[in-house]
Every structure is written in C-alpha cells, then in structure tokens.
Amino acid sequence: MAIVKKARKVHPDEPGLGYSKTRGRTHSSGHHMLAHLKRANHLEVVVLKVREDLQAEINHLQTMAVEAEHLAGEKMMESESLHGILQKEEFISTGLKVVLTLEEEEKKEARLKIVKLEA
C-alpha cells in the first residue's frame, strides 16, 4: 500500500492510482493498478541496486585512499632515509677530498725535499 501512496504522490492525476483531482474516486482496471505497482517495485529494485553499487564503489575508493596514504607514508620515510644517506655520503666525499688534497700537498713537499737533497 505504501507503493500506491508513493505512486499517487509522483503521479496524482494518473488513472488507476485510486484518485483524480477532477473526478474524485476512479474505477480503473486492476490491470492498470498492477502495472503501476510492478513498475514501482521494479524502480525500487533498480534504486536499491544502484545504491548498493555506489556503496561498493565508495568502499573500494576508501580502501584505495587508505592504501595510498600508507604508501605515501612509506615513501616519505624512505625519502627521509635516502636524504640522510646522501648527506652522510656528501660529508664523506668532502672529507675524502680534503684528505686527497693534503696527500697531494705532502707529495709535493716530499718531492721538493728530494730535489733539494739531490741538488
């Protein structure tokens, strides 16, 4: 009976729904009423199916969003770790350049001493 009331609200002048604004109570065939009820039931099933499909899609997207946030967090930690490693390697590289420069200077001084001793 609730479906008939819904149908009356949507189509108040539709014959077979029990009322007409101009003539009061109508006497239409049960077949016409049955067709409207079947149509209303069918539309209700379609609406429920669409709602279920949309909810499933929402759930899927929420799961993907959570996974994306988790991966973004992992990538951020990995990036910070790599940044730290890069800083350490730059520090070591700078230290090695200083040591290399000092060794080259020591070699030059040693060569100069050898040249002076040979002269």
Biopython code that builds the backbone (N, CA, C, O; Angstrom):
import numpy as np
from Bio.PDB.StructureBuilder import StructureBuilder

atoms = [
    (1, "MET", "N", (0.816, -1.196, 0.000)),
    (1, "MET", "CA", (0.000, 0.000, 0.000)),
    (1, "MET", "C", (0.864, 1.267, 0.000)),
    (1, "MET", "O", (0.460, 2.297, -0.539)),
    (2, "ALA", "N", (2.052, 1.186, 0.606)),
    (2, "ALA", "CA", (2.951, 2.337, 0.624)),
    (2, "ALA", "C", (3.389, 2.698, -0.792)),
    (2, "ALA", "O", (3.587, 3.873, -1.102)),
    (3, "ILE", "N", (3.540, 1.700, -1.643)),
    (3, "ILE", "CA", (3.942, 1.952, -3.027)),
    (3, "ILE", "C", (2.858, 2.728, -3.754)),
    (3, "ILE", "O", (3.150, 3.626, -4.543)),
    (4, "VAL", "N", (1.609, 2.380, -3.487)),
    (4, "VAL", "CA", (0.498, 3.101, -4.118)),
    (4, "VAL", "C", (0.509, 4.554, -3.674)),
    (4, "VAL", "O", (0.287, 5.448, -4.490)),
    (5, "LYS", "N", (0.763, 4.806, -2.398)),
    (5, "LYS", "CA", (0.816, 6.185, -1.902)),
    (5, "LYS", "C", (1.953, 6.948, -2.566)),
    (5, "LYS", "O", (1.803, 8.118, -2.919)),
    (6, "LYS", "N", (3.105, 6.272, -2.737)),
    (6, "LYS", "CA", (4.234, 6.917, -3.413)),
    (6, "LYS", "C", (3.866, 7.238, -4.854)),
    (6, "LYS", "O", (4.151, 8.325, -5.357)),
    (7, "ALA", "N", (3.232, 6.279, -5.503)),
    (7, "ALA", "CA", (2.840, 6.493, -6.892)),
    (7, "ALA", "C", (1.841, 7.634, -7.001)),
    (7, "ALA", "O", (1.888, 8.409, -7.956)),
    (8, "ARG", "N", (0.942, 7.744, -6.036)),
    (8, "ARG", "CA", (-0.037, 8.841, -6.048)),
    (8, "ARG", "C", (0.654, 10.193, -5.898)),
    (8, "ARG", "O", (0.254, 11.177, -6.521)),
    (9, "LYS", "N", (1.707, 10.230, -5.056)),
    (9, "LYS", "CA", (2.426, 11.491, -4.866)),
    (9, "LYS", "C", (3.160, 11.906, -6.135)),
    (9, "LYS", "O", (3.191, 13.083, -6.491)),
    (10, "VAL", "N", (3.744, 10.933, -6.803)),
    (10, "VAL", "CA", (4.505, 11.236, -8.007)),
    (10, "VAL", "C", (3.582, 11.542, -9.176)),
    (10, "VAL", "O", (3.850, 12.463, -9.948)),
    (11, "HIS", "N", (2.503, 10.787, -9.318)),
    (11, "HIS", "CA", (1.562, 10.937, -10.431)),
    (11, "HIS", "C", (0.141, 11.085, -9.882)),
    (11, "HIS", "O", (-0.639, 10.138, -9.978)),
    (12, "PRO", "N", (-0.220, 12.229, -9.316)),
    (12, "PRO", "CA", (-1.529, 12.365, -8.671)),
    (12, "PRO", "C", (-2.703, 12.248, -9.634)),
    (12, "PRO", "O", (-3.787, 11.848, -9.208)),
    (13, "ASP", "N", (-2.539, 12.575, -10.901)),
    (13, "ASP", "CA", (-3.652, 12.515, -11.852)),
    (13, "ASP", "C", (-3.654, 11.226, -12.664)),
    (13, "ASP", "O", (-4.496, 11.060, -13.547)),
    (14, "GLU", "N", (-2.738, 10.320, -12.387)),
    (14, "GLU", "CA", (-2.625, 9.086, -13.152)),
    (14, "GLU", "C", (-3.825, 8.193, -12.868)),
    (14, "GLU", "O", (-4.130, 7.929, -11.705)),
    (15, "PRO", "N", (-4.508, 7.723, -13.899)),
    (15, "PRO", "CA", (-5.632, 6.816, -13.694)),
    (15, "PRO", "C", (-5.155, 5.492, -13.107)),
    (15, "PRO", "O", (-4.057, 5.030, -13.420)),
    (16, "GLY", "N", (-5.946, 4.906, -12.289)),
    (16, "GLY", "CA", (-5.633, 3.616, -11.723)),
    (16, "GLY", "C", (-4.912, 3.699, -10.394)),
    (16, "GLY", "O", (-4.610, 2.665, -9.799)),
    (17, "LEU", "N", (-4.629, 4.884, -9.916)),
    (17, "LEU", "CA", (-3.966, 5.017, -8.630)),
    (17, "LEU", "C", (-4.961, 5.365, -7.533)),
    (17, "LEU", "O", (-4.578, 5.633, -6.394)),
    (18, "GLY", "N", (-6.243, 5.360, -7.886)),
    (18, "GLY", "CA", (-7.265, 5.488, -6.864)),
    (18, "GLY", "C", (-7.911, 6.841, -6.763)),
    (18, "GLY", "O", (-9.035, 6.928, -6.269)),
    (19, "TYR", "N", (-7.265, 7.915, -7.205)),
    (19, "TYR", "CA", (-7.819, 9.260, -7.068)),
    (19, "TYR", "C", (-7.550, 10.075, -8.316)),
    (19, "TYR", "O", (-6.581, 9.842, -9.038)),
    (20, "SER", "N", (-8.417, 11.024, -8.553)),
    (20, "SER", "CA", (-8.216, 12.000, -9.609)),
    (20, "SER", "C", (-8.648, 13.342, -9.073)),
    (20, "SER", "O", (-9.660, 13.431, -8.378)),
    (21, "LYS", "N", (-7.905, 14.390, -9.377)),
    (21, "LYS", "CA", (-8.256, 15.717, -8.859)),
    (21, "LYS", "C", (-9.619, 16.174, -9.366)),
    (21, "LYS", "O", (-10.337, 16.894, -8.672)),
    (22, "THR", "N", (-9.969, 15.755, -10.570)),
    (22, "THR", "CA", (-11.205, 16.274, -11.157)),
    (22, "THR", "C", (-12.424, 15.417, -10.853)),
    (22, "THR", "O", (-13.533, 15.945, -10.767)),
    (23, "ARG", "N", (-12.250, 14.113, -10.688)),
    (23, "ARG", "CA", (-13.430, 13.277, -10.531)),
    (23, "ARG", "C", (-13.516, 12.568, -9.190)),
    (23, "ARG", "O", (-14.454, 11.801, -8.976)),
    (24, "GLY", "N", (-12.594, 12.788, -8.292)),
    (24, "GLY", "CA", (-12.646, 12.075, -7.027)),
    (24, "GLY", "C", (-12.155, 10.664, -7.212)),
    (24, "GLY", "O", (-11.099, 10.449, -7.807)),
    (25, "ARG", "N", (-12.901, 9.695, -6.713)),
    (25, "ARG", "CA", (-12.507, 8.286, -6.784)),
    (25, "ARG", "C", (-12.759, 7.750, -8.195)),
    (25, "ARG", "O", (-13.818, 7.975, -8.781)),
    (26, "THR", "N", (-11.758, 7.034, -8.729)),
    (26, "THR", "CA", (-11.913, 6.462, -10.072)),
    (26, "THR", "C", (-12.077, 4.958, -9.976)),
    (26, "THR", "O", (-11.724, 4.352, -8.965)),
    (27, "HIS", "N", (-12.602, 4.368, -11.006)),
    (27, "HIS", "CA", (-12.806, 2.920, -11.066)),
    (27, "HIS", "C", (-12.078, 2.379, -12.283)),
    (27, "HIS", "O", (-12.697, 2.076, -13.303)),
    (28, "SER", "N", (-10.759, 2.259, -12.173)),
    (28, "SER", "CA", (-9.999, 1.751, -13.308)),
    (28, "SER", "C", (-9.704, 0.280, -13.084)),
    (28, "SER", "O", (-9.934, -0.260, -12.002)),
    (29, "SER", "N", (-9.205, -0.342, -14.101)),
    (29, "SER", "CA", (-8.984, -1.786, -14.045)),
    (29, "SER", "C", (-7.854, -2.135, -13.083)),
    (29, "SER", "O", (-6.925, -1.356, -12.872)),
    (30, "GLY", "N", (-7.963, -3.328, -12.509)),
    (30, "GLY", "CA", (-6.918, -3.831, -11.632)),
    (30, "GLY", "C", (-5.621, -4.047, -12.392)),
    (30, "GLY", "O", (-4.532, -3.987, -11.823)),
    (31, "HIS", "N", (-5.755, -4.296, -13.680)),
    (31, "HIS", "CA", (-4.580, -4.499, -14.519)),
    (31, "HIS", "C", (-3.718, -3.237, -14.553)),
    (31, "HIS", "O", (-2.493, -3.312, -14.462)),
    (32, "HIS", "N", (-4.367, -2.082, -14.684)),
    (32, "HIS", "CA", (-3.648, -0.809, -14.728)),
    (32, "HIS", "C", (-2.925, -0.570, -13.406)),
    (32, "HIS", "O", (-1.776, -0.128, -13.391)),
    (33, "MET", "N", (-3.598, -0.861, -12.307)),
    (33, "MET", "CA", (-3.008, -0.682, -10.976)),
    (33, "MET", "C", (-1.837, -1.649, -10.792)),
    (33, "MET", "O", (-0.798, -1.278, -10.246)),
    (34, "LEU", "N", (-2.013, -2.887, -11.249)),
    (34, "LEU", "CA", (-0.963, -3.874, -11.132)),
    (34, "LEU", "C", (0.274, -3.456, -11.935)),
    (34, "LEU", "O", (1.402, -3.654, -11.483)),
    (35, "ALA", "N", (0.068, -2.888, -13.105)),
    (35, "ALA", "CA", (1.189, -2.421, -13.931)),
    (35, "ALA", "C", (1.960, -1.334, -13.208)),
    (35, "ALA", "O", (3.190, -1.321, -13.243)),
    (36, "HIS", "N", (1.255, -0.418, -12.550)),
    (36, "HIS", "CA", (1.926, 0.644, -11.790)),
    (36, "HIS", "C", (2.683, 0.074, -10.603)),
    (36, "HIS", "O", (3.796, 0.509, -10.307)),
    (37, "LEU", "N", (2.096, -0.883, -9.930)),
    (37, "LEU", "CA", (2.768, -1.493, -8.783)),
    (37, "LEU", "C", (4.033, -2.235, -9.224)),
    (37, "LEU", "O", (5.074, -2.139, -8.574)),
    (38, "LYS", "N", (3.933, -2.974, -10.328)),
    (38, "LYS", "CA", (5.108, -3.675, -10.842)),
    (38, "LYS", "C", (6.201, -2.685, -11.224)),
    (38, "LYS", "O", (7.378, -2.898, -10.933)),
    (39, "ARG", "N", (5.803, -1.618, -11.869)),
    (39, "ARG", "CA", (6.767, -0.581, -12.274)),
    (39, "ARG", "C", (7.421, 0.042, -11.046)),
    (39, "ARG", "O", (8.635, 0.245, -11.020)),
    (40, "ALA", "N", (6.623, 0.343, -10.035)),
    (40, "ALA", "CA", (7.160, 0.943, -8.805)),
    (40, "ALA", "C", (8.114, -0.030, -8.118)),
    (40, "ALA", "O", (9.180, 0.369, -7.649)),
    (41, "ASN", "N", (7.736, -1.297, -8.058)),
    (41, "ASN", "CA", (8.625, -2.300, -7.448)),
    (41, "ASN", "C", (9.919, -2.430, -8.239)),
    (41, "ASN", "O", (11.005, -2.512, -7.665)),
    (42, "HIS", "N", (9.793, -2.447, -9.550)),
    (42, "HIS", "CA", (10.976, -2.547, -10.398)),
    (42, "HIS", "C", (11.907, -1.346, -10.167)),
    (42, "HIS", "O", (13.119, -1.513, -10.035)),
    (43, "LEU", "N", (11.343, -0.157, -10.121)),
    (43, "LEU", "CA", (12.158, 1.040, -9.900)),
    (43, "LEU", "C", (12.812, 1.014, -8.524)),
    (43, "LEU", "O", (13.951, 1.454, -8.362)),
    (44, "GLU", "N", (12.101, 0.507, -7.553)),
    (44, "GLU", "CA", (12.662, 0.418, -6.207)),
    (44, "GLU", "C", (13.844, -0.563, -6.199)),
    (44, "GLU", "O", (14.860, -0.297, -5.558)),
    (45, "VAL", "N", (13.719, -1.682, -6.900)),
    (45, "VAL", "CA", (14.811, -2.652, -7.005)),
    (45, "VAL", "C", (16.006, -2.020, -7.719)),
    (45, "VAL", "O", (17.152, -2.203, -7.309)),
    (46, "VAL", "N", (15.729, -1.280, -8.785)),
    (46, "VAL", "CA", (16.812, -0.615, -9.527)),
    (46, "VAL", "C", (17.516, 0.392, -8.631)),
    (46, "VAL", "O", (18.745, 0.456, -8.619)),
    (47, "VAL", "N", (16.762, 1.171, -7.891)),
    (47, "VAL", "CA", (17.347, 2.176, -6.992)),
    (47, "VAL", "C", (18.205, 1.493, -5.933)),
    (47, "VAL", "O", (19.309, 1.953, -5.641)),
    (48, "LEU", "N", (17.713, 0.404, -5.360)),
    (48, "LEU", "CA", (18.490, -0.318, -4.347)),
    (48, "LEU", "C", (19.776, -0.889, -4.940)),
    (48, "LEU", "O", (20.828, -0.843, -4.302)),
    (49, "LYS", "N", (19.695, -1.423, -6.148)),
    (49, "LYS", "CA", (20.883, -1.961, -6.809)),
    (49, "LYS", "C", (21.911, -0.857, -7.079)),
    (49, "LYS", "O", (23.107, -1.041, -6.849)),
    (50, "VAL", "N", (21.440, 0.273, -7.561)),
    (50, "VAL", "CA", (22.341, 1.407, -7.817)),
    (50, "VAL", "C", (22.966, 1.869, -6.512)),
    (50, "VAL", "O", (24.161, 2.161, -6.466)),
    (51, "ARG", "N", (22.177, 1.936, -5.457)),
    (51, "ARG", "CA", (22.689, 2.359, -4.145)),
    (51, "ARG", "C", (23.756, 1.376, -3.658)),
    (51, "ARG", "O", (24.800, 1.794, -3.156)),
    (52, "GLU", "N", (23.499, 0.075, -3.805)),
    (52, "GLU", "CA", (24.483, -0.934, -3.403)),
    (52, "GLU", "C", (25.763, -0.803, -4.221)),
    (52, "GLU", "O", (26.863, -0.871, -3.674)),
    (53, "ASP", "N", (25.617, -0.617, -5.520)),
    (53, "ASP", "CA", (26.788, -0.468, -6.387)),
    (53, "ASP", "C", (27.595, 0.768, -6.003)),
    (53, "ASP", "O", (28.825, 0.728, -5.962)),
    (54, "LEU", "N", (26.902, 1.857, -5.725)),
    (54, "LEU", "CA", (27.598, 3.089, -5.330)),
    (54, "LEU", "C", (28.305, 2.901, -3.991)),
    (54, "LEU", "O", (29.428, 3.374, -3.811)),
    (55, "GLN", "N", (27.658, 2.216, -3.056)),
    (55, "GLN", "CA", (28.287, 1.983, -1.757)),
    (55, "GLN", "C", (29.518, 1.099, -1.915)),
    (55, "GLN", "O", (30.538, 1.324, -1.265)),
    (56, "ALA", "N", (29.417, 0.085, -2.787)),
    (56, "ALA", "CA", (30.584, -0.774, -3.041)),
    (56, "ALA", "C", (31.726, 0.045, -3.646)),
    (56, "ALA", "O", (32.886, -0.142, -3.280)),
    (57, "GLU", "N", (31.403, 0.942, -4.563)),
    (57, "GLU", "CA", (32.425, 1.796, -5.170)),
    (57, "GLU", "C", (33.035, 2.735, -4.134)),
    (57, "GLU", "O", (34.247, 2.952, -4.128)),
    (58, "ILE", "N", (32.206, 3.288, -3.266)),
    (58, "ILE", "CA", (32.709, 4.160, -2.188)),
    (58, "ILE", "C", (33.651, 3.383, -1.294)),
    (58, "ILE", "O", (34.727, 3.873, -0.952)),
    (59, "ASN", "N", (33.260, 2.165, -0.908)),
    (59, "ASN", "CA", (34.112, 1.336, -0.047)),
    (59, "ASN", "C", (35.441, 1.031, -0.734)),
    (59, "ASN", "O", (36.502, 1.081, -0.112)),
    (60, "HIS", "N", (35.366, 0.716, -2.024)),
    (60, "HIS", "CA", (36.590, 0.436, -2.782)),
    (60, "HIS", "C", (37.502, 1.664, -2.823)),
    (60, "HIS", "O", (38.710, 1.549, -2.616)),
    (61, "LEU", "N", (36.931, 2.824, -3.086)),
    (61, "LEU", "CA", (37.723, 4.057, -3.154)),
    (61, "LEU", "C", (38.311, 4.413, -1.791)),
    (61, "LEU", "O", (39.439, 4.900, -1.710)),
    (62, "GLN", "N", (37.550, 4.170, -0.718)),
    (62, "GLN", "CA", (38.077, 4.437, 0.619)),
    (62, "GLN", "C", (39.254, 3.516, 0.921)),
    (62, "GLN", "O", (40.247, 3.942, 1.511)),
    (63, "THR", "N", (39.140, 2.258, 0.515)),
    (63, "THR", "CA", (40.240, 1.318, 0.714)),
    (63, "THR", "C", (41.469, 1.767, -0.067)),
    (63, "THR", "O", (42.590, 1.727, 0.441)),
    (64, "MET", "N", (41.250, 2.192, -1.300)),
    (64, "MET", "CA", (42.369, 2.678, -2.111)),
    (64, "MET", "C", (42.999, 3.917, -1.494)),
    (64, "MET", "O", (44.219, 4.075, -1.530)),
    (65, "ALA", "N", (42.177, 4.800, -0.927)),
    (65, "ALA", "CA", (42.704, 6.017, -0.297)),
    (65, "ALA", "C", (43.564, 5.663, 0.909)),
    (65, "ALA", "O", (44.624, 6.255, 1.113)),
    (66, "VAL", "N", (43.112, 4.698, 1.710)),
    (66, "VAL", "CA", (43.895, 4.267, 2.876)),
    (66, "VAL", "C", (45.226, 3.671, 2.418)),
    (66, "VAL", "O", (46.275, 3.964, 2.992)),
    (67, "GLU", "N", (45.176, 2.837, 1.384)),
    (67, "GLU", "CA", (46.406, 2.241, 0.856)),
    (67, "GLU", "C", (47.341, 3.319, 0.313)),
    (67, "GLU", "O", (48.553, 3.252, 0.517)),
    (68, "ALA", "N", (46.787, 4.300, -0.370)),
    (68, "ALA", "CA", (47.606, 5.391, -0.919)),
    (68, "ALA", "C", (48.264, 6.188, 0.202)),
    (68, "ALA", "O", (49.435, 6.554, 0.103)),
    (69, "GLU", "N", (47.513, 6.457, 1.265)),
    (69, "GLU", "CA", (48.083, 7.185, 2.403)),
    (69, "GLU", "C", (49.208, 6.374, 3.038)),
    (69, "GLU", "O", (50.247, 6.922, 3.406)),
    (70, "HIS", "N", (48.995, 5.067, 3.164)),
    (70, "HIS", "CA", (50.029, 4.197, 3.743)),
    (70, "HIS", "C", (51.286, 4.208, 2.874)),
    (70, "HIS", "O", (52.398, 4.346, 3.383)),
    (71, "LEU", "N", (51.103, 4.063, 1.565)),
    (71, "LEU", "CA", (52.251, 4.081, 0.652)),
    (71, "LEU", "C", (52.957, 5.435, 0.666)),
    (71, "LEU", "O", (54.185, 5.500, 0.607)),
    (72, "ALA", "N", (52.183, 6.508, 0.742)),
    (72, "ALA", "CA", (52.782, 7.846, 0.794)),
    (72, "ALA", "C", (53.631, 7.988, 2.058)),
    (72, "ALA", "O", (54.714, 8.571, 2.020)),
    (73, "GLY", "N", (53.136, 7.453, 3.175)),
    (73, "GLY", "CA", (53.908, 7.490, 4.417)),
    (73, "GLY", "C", (55.201, 6.697, 4.293)),
    (73, "GLY", "O", (56.259, 7.141, 4.740)),
    (74, "GLU", "N", (55.106, 5.510, 3.677)),
    (74, "GLU", "CA", (56.311, 4.701, 3.472)),
    (74, "GLU", "C", (57.310, 5.423, 2.581)),
    (74, "GLU", "O", (58.509, 5.431, 2.862)),
    (75, "LYS", "N", (56.818, 6.026, 1.510)),
    (75, "LYS", "CA", (57.701, 6.745, 0.581)),
    (75, "LYS", "C", (58.340, 7.951, 1.261)),
    (75, "LYS", "O", (59.495, 8.279, 0.992)),
    (76, "MET", "N", (57.590, 8.611, 2.140)),
    (76, "MET", "CA", (58.143, 9.762, 2.862)),
    (76, "MET", "C", (59.280, 9.306, 3.769)),
    (76, "MET", "O", (60.330, 9.945, 3.829)),
    (77, "MET", "N", (59.064, 8.196, 4.474)),
    (77, "MET", "CA", (60.119, 7.682, 5.349)),
    (77, "MET", "C", (61.338, 7.247, 4.534)),
    (77, "MET", "O", (62.478, 7.492, 4.928)),
    (78, "GLU", "N", (61.087, 6.604, 3.402)),
    (78, "GLU", "CA", (62.177, 6.178, 2.532)),
    (78, "GLU", "C", (62.945, 7.392, 2.001)),
    (78, "GLU", "O", (64.175, 7.382, 1.936)),
    (79, "SER", "N", (62.210, 8.426, 1.627)),
    (79, "SER", "CA", (62.839, 9.645, 1.120)),
    (79, "SER", "C", (63.702, 10.303, 2.195)),
    (79, "SER", "O", (64.822, 10.737, 1.925)),
    (80, "GLU", "N", (63.172, 10.371, 3.412)),
    (80, "GLU", "CA", (63.945, 10.967, 4.507)),
    (80, "GLU", "C", (65.204, 10.152, 4.780)),
    (80, "GLU", "O", (66.272, 10.709, 5.035)),
    (81, "SER", "N", (65.068, 8.825, 4.725)),
    (81, "SER", "CA", (66.227, 7.961, 4.945)),
    (81, "SER", "C", (67.279, 8.173, 3.859)),
    (81, "SER", "O", (68.469, 8.297, 4.147)),
    (82, "LEU", "N", (66.823, 8.213, 2.601)),
    (82, "LEU", "CA", (67.757, 8.432, 1.492)),
    (82, "LEU", "C", (68.414, 9.806, 1.580)),
    (82, "LEU", "O", (69.585, 9.965, 1.236)),
    (83, "HIS", "N", (67.660, 10.791, 2.039)),
    (83, "HIS", "CA", (68.225, 12.133, 2.205)),
    (83, "HIS", "C", (69.340, 12.103, 3.253)),
    (83, "HIS", "O", (70.392, 12.717, 3.074)),
    (84, "GLY", "N", (69.097, 11.386, 4.339)),
    (84, "GLY", "CA", (70.126, 11.258, 5.375)),
    (84, "GLY", "C", (71.362, 10.550, 4.851)),
    (84, "GLY", "O", (72.487, 10.961, 5.136)),
    (85, "ILE", "N", (71.156, 9.489, 4.088)),
    (85, "ILE", "CA", (72.292, 8.756, 3.496)),
    (85, "ILE", "C", (73.068, 9.662, 2.553)),
    (85, "ILE", "O", (74.299, 9.658, 2.559)),
    (86, "LEU", "N", (72.356, 10.436, 1.745)),
    (86, "LEU", "CA", (73.010, 11.356, 0.811)),
    (86, "LEU", "C", (73.849, 12.388, 1.569)),
    (86, "LEU", "O", (74.973, 12.685, 1.164)),
    (87, "GLN", "N", (73.317, 12.931, 2.654)),
    (87, "GLN", "CA", (74.077, 13.905, 3.445)),
    (87, "GLN", "C", (75.357, 13.271, 3.999)),
    (87, "GLN", "O", (76.419, 13.894, 3.985)),
    (88, "LYS", "N", (75.250, 12.022, 4.490)),
    (88, "LYS", "CA", (76.434, 11.335, 5.015)),
    (88, "LYS", "C", (77.463, 11.115, 3.910)),
    (88, "LYS", "O", (78.660, 11.313, 4.118)),
    (89, "GLU", "N", (76.986, 10.700, 2.724)),
    (89, "GLU", "CA", (77.904, 10.467, 1.611)),
    (89, "GLU", "C", (78.560, 11.766, 1.158)),
    (89, "GLU", "O", (79.736, 11.769, 0.795)),
    (90, "GLU", "N", (77.817, 12.868, 1.175)),
    (90, "GLU", "CA", (78.412, 14.165, 0.817)),
    (90, "GLU", "C", (79.473, 14.562, 1.841)),
    (90, "GLU", "O", (80.523, 15.093, 1.481)),
    (91, "PHE", "N", (79.191, 14.300, 3.124)),
    (91, "PHE", "CA", (80.159, 14.609, 4.180)),
    (91, "PHE", "C", (81.420, 13.775, 3.989)),
    (91, "PHE", "O", (82.531, 14.295, 4.093)),
    (92, "ILE", "N", (81.253, 12.483, 3.710)),
    (92, "ILE", "CA", (82.397, 11.593, 3.493)),
    (92, "ILE", "C", (83.174, 12.037, 2.256)),
    (92, "ILE", "O", (84.404, 12.067, 2.271)),
    (93, "SER", "N", (82.463, 12.379, 1.197)),
    (93, "SER", "CA", (83.113, 12.826, -0.042)),
    (93, "SER", "C", (83.946, 14.073, 0.209)),
    (93, "SER", "O", (85.077, 14.181, -0.267)),
    (94, "THR", "N", (83.384, 15.011, 0.956)),
    (94, "THR", "CA", (84.118, 16.240, 1.277)),
    (94, "THR", "C", (85.369, 15.906, 2.092)),
    (94, "THR", "O", (86.444, 16.454, 1.848)),
    (95, "GLY", "N", (85.219, 15.010, 3.051)),
    (95, "GLY", "CA", (86.367, 14.592, 3.865)),
    (95, "GLY", "C", (87.433, 13.926, 3.018)),
    (95, "GLY", "O", (88.623, 14.185, 3.198)),
    (96, "LEU", "N", (87.016, 13.064, 2.088)),
    (96, "LEU", "CA", (87.986, 12.399, 1.214)),
    (96, "LEU", "C", (88.704, 13.396, 0.318)),
    (96, "LEU", "O", (89.899, 13.246, 0.060)),
    (97, "LYS", "N", (87.990, 14.415, -0.161)),
    (97, "LYS", "CA", (88.635, 15.448, -0.988)),
    (97, "LYS", "C", (89.694, 16.191, -0.190)),
    (97, "LYS", "O", (90.771, 16.495, -0.702)),
    (98, "VAL", "N", (89.376, 16.485, 1.087)),
    (98, "VAL", "CA", (90.345, 17.180, 1.945)),
    (98, "VAL", "C", (91.573, 16.295, 2.146)),
    (98, "VAL", "O", (92.703, 16.768, 2.030)),
    (99, "VAL", "N", (91.356, 15.006, 2.449)),
    (99, "VAL", "CA", (92.475, 14.079, 2.650)),
    (99, "VAL", "C", (93.306, 13.978, 1.376)),
    (99, "VAL", "O", (94.535, 14.000, 1.438)),
    (100, "LEU", "N", (92.656, 13.870, 0.232)),
    (100, "LEU", "CA", (93.362, 13.776, -1.056)),
    (100, "LEU", "C", (94.203, 15.028, -1.297)),
    (100, "LEU", "O", (95.355, 14.934, -1.720)),
    (101, "THR", "N", (93.630, 16.191, -1.028)),
    (101, "THR", "CA", (94.361, 17.450, -1.201)),
    (101, "THR", "C", (95.578, 17.488, -0.289)),
    (101, "THR", "O", (96.663, 17.888, -0.712)),
    (102, "LEU", "N", (95.398, 17.067, 0.977)),
    (102, "LEU", "CA", (96.529, 17.050, 1.921)),
    (102, "LEU", "C", (97.622, 16.083, 1.463)),
    (102, "LEU", "O", (98.810, 16.396, 1.544)),
    (103, "GLU", "N", (97.208, 14.898, 0.978)),
    (103, "GLU", "CA", (98.195, 13.932, 0.493)),
    (103, "GLU", "C", (98.956, 14.482, -0.706)),
    (103, "GLU", "O", (100.168, 14.295, -0.812)),
    (104, "GLU", "N", (98.245, 15.166, -1.616)),
    (104, "GLU", "CA", (98.921, 15.757, -2.775)),
    (104, "GLU", "C", (99.916, 16.820, -2.331)),
    (104, "GLU", "O", (101.011, 16.909, -2.886)),
    (105, "GLU", "N", (99.548, 17.631, -1.335)),
    (105, "GLU", "CA", (100.469, 18.654, -0.820)),
    (105, "GLU", "C", (101.685, 18.001, -0.170)),
    (105, "GLU", "O", (102.812, 18.467, -0.336)),
    (106, "GLU", "N", (101.445, 16.907, 0.578)),
    (106, "GLU", "CA", (102.565, 16.200, 1.211)),
    (106, "GLU", "C", (103.499, 15.618, 0.157)),
    (106, "GLU", "O", (104.717, 15.641, 0.330)),
    (107, "LYS", "N", (102.939, 15.097, -0.934)),
    (107, "LYS", "CA", (103.763, 14.558, -2.015)),
    (107, "LYS", "C", (104.602, 15.664, -2.654)),
    (107, "LYS", "O", (105.783, 15.470, -2.943)),
    (108, "LYS", "N", (103.979, 16.833, -2.872)),
    (108, "LYS", "CA", (104.716, 17.965, -3.454)),
    (108, "LYS", "C", (105.857, 18.369, -2.545)),
    (108, "LYS", "O", (106.975, 18.606, -3.001)),
    (109, "GLU", "N", (105.564, 18.447, -1.231)),
    (109, "GLU", "CA", (106.617, 18.831, -0.271)),
    (109, "GLU", "C", (107.733, 17.786, -0.262)),
    (109, "GLU", "O", (108.914, 18.127, -0.190)),
    (110, "ALA", "N", (107.345, 16.504, -0.336)),
    (110, "ALA", "CA", (108.357, 15.443, -0.341)),
    (110, "ALA", "C", (109.217, 15.536, -1.591)),
    (110, "ALA", "O", (110.432, 15.357, -1.520)),
    (111, "ARG", "N", (108.594, 15.817, -2.746)),
    (111, "ARG", "CA", (109.361, 15.972, -3.995)),
    (111, "ARG", "C", (110.329, 17.148, -3.904)),
    (111, "ARG", "O", (111.481, 17.067, -4.330)),
    (112, "LEU", "N", (109.814, 18.271, -3.322)),
    (112, "LEU", "CA", (110.697, 19.444, -3.159)),
    (112, "LEU", "C", (111.886, 19.107, -2.268)),
    (112, "LEU", "O", (113.006, 19.533, -2.550)),
    (113, "LYS", "N", (111.660, 18.354, -1.204)),
    (113, "LYS", "CA", (112.753, 17.985, -0.290)),
    (113, "LYS", "C", (113.760, 17.085, -1.035)),
    (113, "LYS", "O", (114.972, 17.212, -0.860)),
    (114, "ILE", "N", (113.230, 16.177, -1.866)),
    (114, "ILE", "CA", (114.100, 15.269, -2.624)),
    (114, "ILE", "C", (114.942, 16.076, -3.604)),
    (114, "ILE", "O", (116.140, 15.832, -3.743)),
    (115, "VAL", "N", (114.311, 17.050, -4.294)),
    (115, "VAL", "CA", (115.020, 17.881, -5.253)),
    (115, "VAL", "C", (116.106, 18.674, -4.518)),
    (115, "VAL", "O", (117.218, 18.782, -5.034)),
    (116, "LYS", "N", (115.830, 19.225, -3.347)),
    (116, "LYS", "CA", (116.815, 19.997, -2.572)),
    (116, "LYS", "C", (117.966, 19.099, -2.111)),
    (116, "LYS", "O", (119.132, 19.494, -2.127)),
    (117, "LEU", "N", (117.606, 17.881, -1.701)),
    (117, "LEU", "CA", (118.657, 16.967, -1.238)),
    (117, "LEU", "C", (119.543, 16.513, -2.401)),
    (117, "LEU", "O", (120.739, 16.286, -2.215)),
    (118, "GLU", "N", (118.973, 16.381, -3.578)),
    (118, "GLU", "CA", (119.758, 15.948, -4.729)),
    (118, "GLU", "C", (120.629, 17.105, -5.264)),
    (118, "GLU", "O", (121.644, 16.863, -5.917)),
    (119, "ALA", "N", (120.244, 18.309, -4.997)),
    (119, "ALA", "CA", (120.983, 19.447, -5.529)),
    (119, "ALA", "C", (122.164, 19.858, -4.721)),
    (119, "ALA", "O", (122.858, 20.809, -5.082)),
]
sb = StructureBuilder()
sb.init_structure("model")
sb.init_model(0)
sb.init_chain("A")
sb.init_seg("    ")
for serial, (resi, resn, name, xyz) in enumerate(atoms, 1):
    if name == "N":
        sb.init_residue(resn, " ", resi, " ")
    sb.init_atom(name, np.array(xyz, "f"), 0.0, 1.0, " ", f" {name:<3s}", serial, name[0])
structure = sb.get_structure()
